[in-house]
Amino acid sequence: MEHFMSTHTDHNVLLMLLSYLIATISAYASIDLARRVKHSKKKEKLIWLILGGAALGIGIWSMHFIAMLAYHFPVPVYYHLFLVILSVIIAGIGCILGFLIVSGQSLPFLRFVLAGIIMGSGIATMHYVGMEAIQPVIITYNDVLFSISIFIAIFASMVALWIGFFSPFSKKEMAWKLKLLFSIIMAFAITGMHYTGMSATNISGHATNLESYSSLLDTNLLAWIVVIGTALIFICLFFSLSFERMYKKHELVQSIILDSAVDGIAVTKDDGTIIHANPAFYQLMNSEENSTNKNYLETYLSTCNQHFSFHQEYHLKKNDHIIEMKKHPIIGEHLQQSLWFFRDITEQVKAKERIEFLAFHDPLTQLPNRYKLEMEIKKQIDTNTELACIFIDLDKLKFTNDTFGHNVGDSLLSFASQRLAHALEVGDLLSRIGGDEFVIILSGNRVKKVDDVVQKCMSEMEVPFTINGTKIRVTISAGVCAFPQEAKNIEELLRFSDLAMYESKRNGKNRVTYFNSLLSEKMRRVHLIEKEMIHAMQHNDFHLLFQPKIQVPTGKVDSVEALIRWNHPELGFISPGEFIPIAEEKDLIWSIGTWVLRAACKQWSEWKTKEMVDMKIAVNISPLQFSKDDFLPMLTSILEETGMNPKRLELEITESSSLAFEEQTRKKLKTIQHMGISISLDDFGTGYSSFKHLKQLPIEVLKIDKSFVDHLIGNHDQESIVRSMIQLGHNLSMKVLVEGVEHKEQAKWLAKEGCDMIQGYYFSKPIPPDQLTKYIIDQKSKEVGVTFSYE
């Protein structure tokens, strides 16, 4: 008997512990479920309300009946099936209503109290309805303990609701250890309510016919139903919690991946409703997530008036940005959703446009280049539109680059392009096709205005350019050709206008030439001369002639000027006036000028043995040659190589080279003077000399150009000009030489006006070195050379 009582007691203790364990599990589940209810939305929230409330109610109901199995009744008992089912329904409804009320939006304190009362009342009602299900016993209650048990039920419910909905722990993820601690405390309250209710219960048994209760539930059967049913419910509950947690974790990982993407990503329904979008999307769309309406994407895209197909790329403009957009379907699980990708490609598009611009435009002037020019001409020719092509070349740009530097040359090109643009109208095309060359295309009725356009372009260049404080005067040479009158295609139009431009340069520059058939023949000769000139330099086919400079009034030879000549075996004599401009244009003048200087110095070295050691040789120096940085090293090298006495060398420089860049020129001329070399200013009067600058330069001789004496005699104005120039030279302490004197009257007039030296055919044409030697020896044999009579 004692063994039976001990076993029975142990069995009761185990059931009590099991009931407490179920209460703990129920409390733990209620905390987790409360968080799901609070943070879920709409349909999910309703599901968790029903599932959570039902699970919590069933858990507490299970705890109650398992605890009842541990109670020792005075008689065998059974359970009324209907009341058992009713009790579990009451528990579930009470918990569901409690969750539903407490998860509302307004009056939080009132909702908290009301929900606690309803949930607690449901639990208490479940307890006492379950007690009424016990048959066949008579149950009475202690009023005080009965009230306390109800209070405990309501209090325990409020604690559970506070922890799940109102405590600081409900606002963030709660650690499992803290959940377990709260669950243990709540389990004491729940089981406390049960055992308080049991303490309030007085059960008395009475004899009855047990066969009449055969349809009722046996306690053992009820125990198994409760245990198995409760286990299955909690297994399903915690499986759903775990699955939901895994699903949320998966969604979180996906969300993190999407949110961390640089590109904008949005998931939408077919109607455009945004299901999810990452921060990059809202940033691209210039909108805040909270302020964006559900159909924001569809609303925005509808303004584009465009249907967006799947897997196609579209470019959308949003403010100042260009957004690339692609749309992909989300296939599977009968989803009717779309995945959108957005990327800001503004910089890429701008870079592409910049590359395209550079491919068809000149980076310095921003004008269309040759490729763009040819494309535009082709469009016009394809429609048989009448065209006029004006080919323009800036005169002396190379000299500007060599003298002032390429930075100044680039500025000059940029400013010149702006001035040329001023002469044009809308529809005219101005392009830079390379170096110092520009092309203007006139089309349609504008072709009739080609003369006016050319004159406007030349007028724009009349005002000197001021760059870095220096005034630079630039002229243009232009050539004009028309389509379809003269040219039949693009190549001919550009080539013929180019030929006409070169004709302008050969005829003195600063002029326009209209293409005609004769120019083709001339250009063939130019190309041939260029080709043969290179061959002549390689095979030393040039030679020098020397023209004496005569002293006034003695008539003796003062010095000689070395002049290059070229006799071609097939083309015959080619004048320097023809091939020198070509050499300057084709950048061959440096080689030719170096050859002339070296050949002249070698000739002087040969003359030393022929009693001409005192003879001074003058050599013309091209402005392009003089402006080179390595001119002085080249000059020094030739002097050392040939043994030339610097004091017997005279360099003739032009006004343009002497006055182009004052400080640099002054230093270079001073260096040349210190070497003992004489300096004369050639072609004086044809440039734009400044008397102030002339005085500062170490120039010994002013050489008046031939153009001033061609019509000298009998021309009062011309005589006054030359007389003033002679006086100017003397006032600057310079000797004055006049070239191109061909008549005795000219020589007499110049001698009368005090000219120091004369050069020209009247005394001697340019002659070879051997004839010059004889010429000078003959003069020395005479007591007096050529005499001048002023009568």
Secondary structure as UniProt FT lines:
FT   HELIX           2..39
FT   HELIX           42..69
FT   STRAND          78..79
FT   HELIX           81..102
FT   HELIX           108..132
FT   STRAND          134..135
FT   STRAND          137..141
FT   HELIX           143..161
FT   HELIX           162..166
FT   HELIX           168..171
FT   HELIX           176..199
FT   STRAND          201..205
FT   HELIX           210..213
FT   TURN            214..215
FT   STRAND          217..218
FT   HELIX           219..260
FT   STRAND          264..269
FT   TURN            270..271
FT   STRAND          274..277
FT   HELIX           279..284
FT   TURN            285..286
FT   TURN            289..291
FT   TURN            294..295
FT   HELIX           296..302
FT   TURN            303..305
FT   TURN            310..311
FT   STRAND          313..318
FT   TURN            319..320
FT   STRAND          321..330
FT   TURN            333..334
FT   STRAND          337..344
FT   HELIX           346..360
FT   TURN            363..365
FT   HELIX           370..382
FT   TURN            383..384
FT   STRAND          387..394
FT   TURN            395..396
FT   HELIX           397..404
FT   HELIX           406..422
FT   TURN            426..427
FT   STRAND          429..434
FT   TURN            435..436
FT   STRAND          437..443
FT   HELIX           444..449
FT   HELIX           450..460
FT   STRAND          465..467
FT   TURN            468..469
FT   STRAND          470..472
FT   STRAND          476..483
FT   TURN            484..486
FT   HELIX           490..506
FT   TURN            507..508
FT   STRAND          512..514
FT   HELIX           517..538
FT   TURN            539..540
FT   STRAND          542..551
FT   TURN            552..554
FT   STRAND          557..568
FT   TURN            569..571
FT   STRAND          572..574
FT   HELIX           576..585
FT   TURN            586..587
FT   HELIX           589..607
FT   HELIX           608..610
FT   TURN            613..614
FT   STRAND          616..620
FT   HELIX           623..626
FT   TURN            629..630
FT   HELIX           631..642
FT   HELIX           646..648
FT   STRAND          649..654
FT   HELIX           655..659
FT   HELIX           662..674
FT   TURN            675..676
FT   STRAND          678..684
FT   HELIX           691..696
FT   STRAND          701..704
FT   HELIX           706..708
FT   TURN            709..711
FT   TURN            713..714
FT   HELIX           716..731
FT   TURN            732..733
FT   STRAND          735..739
FT   HELIX           744..752
FT   TURN            753..754
FT   STRAND          757..759
FT   TURN            761..763
FT   HELIX           769..781
//
